[in-house]
Amino acid sequence: PPEISNPPTTAGQVALGATVQLACADGYDIAGSGAASVSSVCGAGCAYSPVPTCSPKACSSFSIAADFLKPSSVAGASGLTFGDSVQMECIDGYLFDDSSIVSGLEFLGAVTVLQVASFPAPSASQDTTYSLSGEYAAVSITIPAGAWPPNTPGPTLTLFDQSALTASRRRTGTSIVAGAGVNFEPEGVQFNSPVSITLPFDTTADYGNRELYVHKLVNSANGTSWERRPYTVNSDPSAPPAVDTTAGVVRADTPSFSAYAVLAVPPPPAPVATSPLPVTTPPPPAT
């Protein structure tokens, strides 16, 4: 199919006389019609007819309450199309809230997103590790060869501030959320073998005698709960420990994607010492 402006997706080579459906890239429509796609016929000389042009979509009206924005900002937000940008300014005494709703975590409400990164589908023939960047570079996921389900988009990691977990969720009994949460997508993906995730915790906090474990955040009709994940076990003696106090991370295995965080939990109760029962020897039978 032909090259057109803001090229649409195509199906590759087609037969003479065949009809193909040309669709514009995300954010664009067929110019003059507003349609998302158009039928085009491959004619003599491999010429296509019609040859559409894609133009940027018009943006909808700005939805933030105009009462809290400077008039110049509101005026500049009209007549925008895909790819345009506008500088918004709050009126004196107000600031923008940098929180947002994270897909799959709507039950938490607005959260402060610290970093988002999307990656291609991992290799099927070798282990693949993806990490966040900058100050969050220690947050990562390692996917063993063959673990990623076929025909599944690559992973997306969304790191969000732990304050998104309200007081009722931050403490479960005497357990404490110890670090930022990480939402792994696509949500609900099940792996052919467990993957290893590395999550952060606050190294400056005093957790007493509590132990650090990665937990999965589970939302159900009965509310939210935490599900502990086992530590990642590495046979390499030079590998960092599962609870790495130097890097400030905990490594754990999981069979599926969801939202996770490190919790500091009380240690298991010490076994109760018991005294062995006295052994008595029965008297010999009477003769």
C-alpha positions in Angstrom: 0.0 0.0 0.0 1.1 3.6 -0.6 3.0 5.9 1.6 0.7 8.6 3.0 1.1 11.4 5.5 1.2 10.2 9.1 1.3 6.7 7.7 -1.5 4.3 8.7 -1.1 0.7 9.5 -1.2 -1.7 6.5 -1.3 -5.4 5.7 1.9 -5.5 3.6 1.8 -6.6 -0.1 -1.6 -7.3 -1.6 -2.8 -8.8 -4.9 -3.8 -6.7 -8.0 -7.4 -5.7 -7.7 -7.6 -6.4 -4.0 -9.3 -4.0 -1.6 -7.5 -3.1 1.6 -8.5 -1.1 4.6 -6.1 1.7 5.4 -6.3 2.9 9.0 -4.6 6.0 10.3 -2.1 5.9 13.2 -3.4 6.6 16.8 -4.4 10.2 17.1 -5.3 10.7 13.4 -8.4 10.4 11.2 -8.9 10.4 7.5 -8.8 14.0 6.4 -12.1 15.4 5.3 -14.2 12.5 6.6 -13.3 12.0 10.2 -13.3 8.3 9.6 -10.7 6.1 11.3 -10.1 4.1 8.1 -10.9 3.9 4.4 -11.1 1.2 1.7 -8.5 1.5 -1.1 -8.2 -0.7 -4.2 -4.9 -1.8 -5.7 -5.2 -1.0 -9.4 -3.0 -1.2 -12.5 0.6 -0.2 -12.0 0.2 -1.0 -8.3 -1.6 2.4 -7.9 -4.0 2.6 -5.0 -7.3 4.5 -5.2 -8.2 6.5 -3.2 -5.0 7.5 -1.4 -6.1 9.1 1.9 -4.4 11.7 4.0 -4.4 11.4 7.7 -4.9 14.6 9.9 -4.7 15.0 13.7 -7.9 14.5 15.6 -9.5 17.5 17.4 -9.2 17.5 21.1 -12.3 17.6 23.3 -13.0 20.6 25.6 -10.7 21.0 28.6 -12.3 19.3 31.5 -10.6 20.8 34.6 -12.8 23.4 36.3 -12.0 26.7 34.7 -12.7 28.6 37.9 -9.3 27.5 39.2 -7.3 28.4 36.1 -6.1 31.7 34.8 -8.3 33.0 32.0 -5.3 33.0 29.6 -4.9 29.2 30.2 -8.5 28.4 29.5 -8.5 30.5 26.3 -5.3 28.7 25.1 -6.9 25.3 25.6 -9.5 25.6 22.8 -9.1 24.4 19.2 -6.3 22.0 19.9 -5.5 18.9 17.9 -3.6 15.7 18.6 0.1 16.6 19.4 -0.6 20.2 20.4 0.4 21.4 23.9 -0.8 24.2 26.1 0.6 25.7 29.3 -1.9 25.7 32.2 -1.6 28.0 35.2 -3.6 27.9 38.4 -4.9 31.1 39.9 -3.1 32.5 42.9 -3.3 30.2 45.9 -3.7 26.9 44.0 -1.3 24.3 42.8 -1.8 21.4 40.4 -2.3 18.0 42.0 0.2 15.6 40.4 -1.8 12.5 41.3 -3.6 10.4 38.7 -5.7 7.3 38.4 -3.7 4.2 37.6 -5.4 1.5 35.4 -6.2 -1.5 37.5 -5.8 0.5 40.8 -9.0 2.6 40.5 -10.0 1.4 44.0 -7.1 3.3 45.5 -8.3 6.6 44.0 -5.8 9.2 42.7 -2.1 8.2 43.4 1.2 10.0 42.9 3.0 8.3 40.1 6.7 8.4 40.5 7.7 6.7 37.2 6.2 4.7 34.4 8.1 2.5 31.9 7.0 0.2 29.2 9.1 -2.5 27.6 8.9 -4.9 24.6 7.9 -8.5 25.0 10.9 -10.4 26.4 13.0 -13.0 24.7 11.7 -16.5 24.6 15.2 -18.0 24.4 17.0 -16.2 27.3 16.4 -14.5 30.6 15.4 -10.8 30.3 15.7 -8.1 33.0 13.9 -4.8 32.8 14.6 -1.9 35.2 13.3 1.6 35.9 15.7 4.5 35.5 17.4 7.2 37.6 16.9 7.0 41.3 14.5 4.0 40.9 16.9 1.9 38.8 16.9 -0.8 41.5 13.2 -1.6 40.8 13.2 -4.3 38.2 11.7 -7.6 36.9 13.6 -10.6 35.6 11.7 -12.9 33.3 13.1 -16.4 32.7 13.4 -17.7 29.1 10.0 -19.1 28.0 8.1 -17.7 31.0 6.3 -14.9 29.0 3.1 -16.0 27.4 3.1 -15.8 23.6 1.2 -13.0 21.8 1.2 -10.9 25.0 2.3 -7.2 25.0 5.5 -6.4 26.9 5.4 -5.4 30.6 4.7 -1.9 32.0 5.9 -0.9 35.4 4.2 1.9 37.3 5.8 3.1 40.5 3.5 5.0 42.8 4.0 6.7 46.2 3.1 4.5 49.2 0.9 7.3 50.6 -1.7 6.1 48.1 -2.2 3.2 50.5 -4.5 4.8 53.1 -4.1 4.4 56.8 -6.4 1.4 56.9 -4.4 -0.3 54.1 -1.0 0.7 55.4 -1.4 -1.3 58.6 -2.8 -4.8 58.9 -2.5 -5.6 62.5 1.2 -4.8 63.2 2.3 -5.0 59.6 3.5 -1.8 57.8 3.9 -0.8 54.2 7.6 -0.2 53.9 8.0 1.3 50.4 6.4 2.6 47.2 4.0 0.3 45.3 4.6 -1.1 41.9 1.8 -2.0 39.5 2.9 -4.6 36.9 0.9 -4.8 33.6 -0.7 -6.4 31.7 -2.8 -7.0 34.7 -3.5 -10.7 35.5 -0.9 -12.1 33.1 0.0 -15.7 34.2 3.5 -16.9 33.5 4.7 -20.3 32.4 7.2 -20.2 35.3 7.6 -17.6 38.1 9.3 -14.3 37.4 11.4 -12.3 39.9 10.4 -8.8 40.9 12.6 -6.3 42.9 10.7 -3.7 45.0 12.0 -0.8 47.1 11.7 -0.1 50.8 12.6 2.8 53.0 16.0 2.0 54.6 15.7 4.9 57.0 12.6 3.6 58.8 12.8 1.6 62.1 10.9 -1.6 61.6 11.8 -3.1 65.0 12.0 -6.9 64.7 9.7 -7.1 61.7 10.7 -8.9 58.6 10.5 -7.5 55.1 8.6 -9.4 52.4 7.1 -8.5 49.0 3.3 -8.7 49.1 0.6 -8.7 46.4 -2.2 -6.2 46.9 -5.5 -8.0 46.4 -8.8 -6.2 46.0 -12.0 -8.1 46.4 -15.7 -7.5 47.4 -14.5 -7.9 51.0 -12.0 -5.1 50.7 -8.2 -5.1 50.3 -5.7 -7.6 51.6 -2.1 -8.6 51.3 -0.7 -11.9 49.9 2.9 -12.7 50.8 5.2 -13.8 48.0 8.3 -16.0 48.6 11.8 -14.7 48.4 13.7 -15.2 45.1 16.3 -18.0 45.7 19.5 -17.7 43.7 22.0 -20.5 43.6 24.8 -18.1 42.7 26.7 -17.3 46.0 27.8 -14.0 44.6 24.2 -12.9 43.9 22.8 -10.2 46.2 20.5 -11.3 49.0 16.7 -11.4 48.7 16.5 -8.7 51.3 19.2 -6.2 50.2 19.6 -3.6 52.9 22.4 -1.9 50.8 20.2 -1.4 47.7 17.0 -1.0 49.7 15.1 -3.6 47.8 13.5 -7.0 48.4 13.4 -9.7 45.7 10.5 -12.1 45.4 9.0 -14.6 42.9 5.5 -14.3 41.5 3.4 -16.3 39.0 1.3 -13.3 37.8 1.1 -9.5 37.4 -0.7 -7.2 39.8 0.2 -4.4 42.3 2.9 -5.2 44.8 4.7 -3.5 47.8 7.2 -4.4 50.5 5.6 -5.0 53.9 7.4 -5.2 57.3 5.6 -8.0 59.1 6.0 -9.5 62.6 8.3 -12.6 62.8 6.5 -15.9 63.3 6.0 -16.8 66.9 8.8 -18.7 68.6 8.1 -22.4 69.1 6.9 -23.2 72.5 9.4 -25.3 74.5 8.0 -28.5 75.8 9.4 -30.9 78.3 9.4 -34.6 77.3 7.0 -36.8 79.2 8.6 -39.0 81.7 9.1 -42.6 80.5 7.8 -45.2 82.9 8.6 -48.8 82.7 5.7 -51.1 83.6 6.4 -53.7 86.3 7.1 -57.2 85.1 4.1 -59.4 84.9 3.4 -61.5 88.0 4.5 -65.1 87.9 
